[in-house]
């Protein structure tokens, strides 16, 4: 129990019901026992200021790290999209990408070396849903297709993956012909978004 004297002359009794001190708390208390209340307040304010400064610095560096990661990912995508020397896009891929672009869909591609004379070409085509697409459970159209390319030849690897407004979970992609038909049936107009 202690008594607190206020500037207006009134006195309050304050009772503390703390648990017994641990050994660590006793050592910490010994460090500050001989300090005046004003000095304790100054140290507390300094500690709070240091904490705020450290939090601000941490947030600044996290922001810089996120921005750098984003820039790195963009550079990696641009680098992967460059067709390597001596290789060219398969005709089916060229036609699919041109068709998607004409209808306002976004696309990306990436090359990955697979051995000395084989490349994997991953193509992603998609767009966000529009109100004109009607009621749907999903929010995007997305097709991820892969081709295995060797000099003079290319073949599609597996079925690929798809997400559609009606089937928002990943599932097998339809054929390239059906994807072209879906793109034609659902063009993307930026002003309709």
N, C-alpha and C positions, 0 to 999 in steps of 0.2 A: 504494500500500500504506500502511496505517496500523495503529497498534497501539491496542487498546482495553483500558484498565485497568478492571477490575471492582472493586466495593467489597470483595470478599474478598481482593484482592491479586493475583489471577490476571491474566494478560495474554494477549489473543488477537490474532493477526495477521489483518487483514481486507484482502483485495485487491479492488479495484474494476476492472472491465473495461468501462468506459463507452465509447461512441462519442465521437468528438471533438465538442466543443460547436459548436452553430450560433451565428450572430451574435446571434439573439434570446436564446438561452440564456445567452450570455456577458453580455449587458446585464442579464438578470434575476439572474444570479449576482452581478454587481457590486453590485447593490442590497442583497443579503443577506450578502455576504462578511464584513463587519466585525461581524456580529451573533454573540452567543454562542449555543451550542447551546440554552441555556434560553430565550433570547429567540426563537429560531427555533421552538421548541416552542410557546411562548405564541402566536406569530402563526399557527402552523398550527392550534392549537386554536380560536383566534378565527375563522379562515377556515372551519373545519369547522362551528362553531356558526352562523356567518352563513349558510352553505349550508343547514343544517338548517332554520333559521328561514325562509329564502326558499322552500324546498321546502314547508314547512307552510303558509305564506301562499299560495303558488301553488295547492296542493290545496284550501285553503279557498275561494279565489275561483273555482276550477273547479267546486266543488260548488255554490256560489251561482249560478253561470252556468247549470249544468245544471238546477237547481231552477227558476230563472226561465224558462228555455226551456220546461220542462215546463208551468209555469203559463200561459205565453203560448199554447202549443199547445192547452191545455184551454180557455182563454178564447176562442180563435179557433174551436174546434169548437162551443162553446156558442153563440157569436154566429152562426156559419153555420147552426146548426140552427133558429134563430128564423125562423119563416115571415114574410116581409116583408109590410108592410101592403098590402092589396089583392090578395094572393095566397092560395091555399089548396092543401093537398096534394091531388093527384089521387086519385080514389076508389080506383084500383088500388093506389096506394102506401099509402093509409090501411089498406086491408084486409090488404095484405102485412105491414106493420109490426105491426098488431094480432095477426095470425096468428103471427108470429115471437115476439112477446112472450108470447102464451098458451102457447107451447111452450118457453119458457125461453131462447130465442136472444137475443143482443145485437144492437142495431141503432143506426145513426147516420145522420144526414142532413145535407146541407149545400146551401145555396142560393148560386148565383153569378149575378150579373147578366151578361146577354149582350145588349148593346144596350139601347135605351130600353124596349122592350116584350116582352122575352123573358128568361126565367130558366132556368138549368140546375139541376136537382135531382138530386144524387148521393145514392144510398142504399146503405149497406153493411150487410149482415146476415151474422152468423156465430156460430160457437161453437167451442170446442176439442173434440177427439175424446174419446170415453169408451171404457173397456174393452168396453162393450156394443156398440160400433160394429164390433167384430171386428178381425181383423188388417188393418193398413193401412200404406201407405207415408208418408202425410201426417199432420199433427198438427192440422188445422183444417178446418172447413167455412167458406167465405167467398164471398159473392156481392156484386159491386159493379155496380150498375145506375144508369143515368142517364136522366132524362126531360127533354125540352125542353118548357117550359111557356110558353104565351102566354095572355092573358086568355080564359078560357072553354074552353081546350083543352090537352091534354098528350099527347105521344107519346114512346114509348121510343126513345132514341138508340142505334143499333147493338145488338149482342147483349149487351154487358156482359162482365164477366170473372168467372171462378169458380175456386175451389180446393177440391178435395174430398179426403178421405182416400185414395181410389183414384187420383186424378189430382192430385198436389200441385203441379204446375206450372200457371201461369196458362193458362186456355183459355176459349173462348167459353162464356158462361153459358147455361143452358137457359131456356125460357120461364118467365114468372111462374107459370103453372099448375104446371109441373114443380117449380119451386122450392118452392111451397106444399106439394106432395106430399112432397118430400124432407124438409121441416121437420116435417110430420106423421109421417113414418116414422122420424125420428130426433130425438125431443124431447130436451131437455137437462134433466137433473135434477141440481141442485147436489150432492145427497148421494151421487150415483153417481160423482162425480169422484174 
